[in-house]
Amino acid sequence: MGKAIFKYTLDADRSSDLLMPVGAKILHVHGQNDEMCVWAIVDPDAPMETRKFSIYGTGHPMNDEPEVYIGSLHIFEEREVYHVFERVLL
């Protein structure tokens, strides 16, 4: 099988670990059915790795560790906005 686009669901707390194929490229984050979702291009045959994400509500404190912005999303009928970052391992 070649590459494919997979959807992953983030936990609604401040952090979420996702098991993804090595080299997965994050495309988009979006709220779907009141869940926080991430779509990525993956090679389903690649070995798996854990990727770490931080989720922050607007106005909430952030971590001081290095992070890369992935995107923002609305959930709960667009009443809440969350911002998703991937934690960078140094």
N, C-alpha and C positions, 0 to 999 in steps of 0.2 A: 504494500500500500504506500502511496505517496503521502505528501503533506495533507493536512486537513485542518479545519477550524473547529476547535472544541470550546465549549462553554463551561466555566467553573463558577461555583457559588462561594462568595466570601461570607465569613461569619460576621454578624452585625456588631461584634464588640470591637475594641480598639486594634486588634491584630488578628491576622488570619494566615495560616500556613497552608499552602496548596501543593499537592504532589502533581508535578507536571513533567512531561518529557524534557530532557536536556535540550536547550536551544529554543524553547518555546518563545515566540515573539508576541507580546501583548498587543492587541489591536484596539481594544475598546472596553470601557466599563459603562454599565448602564443598570438602572433599576428595572427589574422585571418581576411582576407579581409580588411586589414588596420584598424582593430579595436583591442583594447586591451581587451583580454578575460581572465576570471578566471573560472576554473572548480572546483566544490566542491561536495563532498558526502554530501547529505542532507536527512533529514527525512521530506518529503513534508507535513506531518501532524503536525509537530511541530509548535509552535507559531513563529511569525516572529520577527526579531530584525534588527537594523541598524548596519552594520559593516563599519568602516571607513578605507579607503585606501589612501595612498600617492603615487604619481607617479612622478619619477624624471628622466629627461633626463641625459645622461652622461655629467658630467661637470657642472651641474646646482646645485645651493645651496639647502641644505636639511633643514628640520625642526629640532629643538632641542628637540622636544617631543619624548617620548619613542616609538619606532617602531620595528616591527619584519619583517625581510626580507622574502618575499614570492617567488620572482623570477625575472628574467629579460627576456625581449622579444624584438624582432625586428619587426618593421612595416615599411610601405611605401617602399616595395621591399627591405627590410633589410638595408635601408639607415639610419634609426634612431633606437637607442637602448634606452629602458626605463627600469627602475628598480622599482618594486612594493613592497611596505611595508604596513603592517597593523598597524594602530595606536593602541596602547595599552592604555586602560583606567586604571588609577591607583586608 
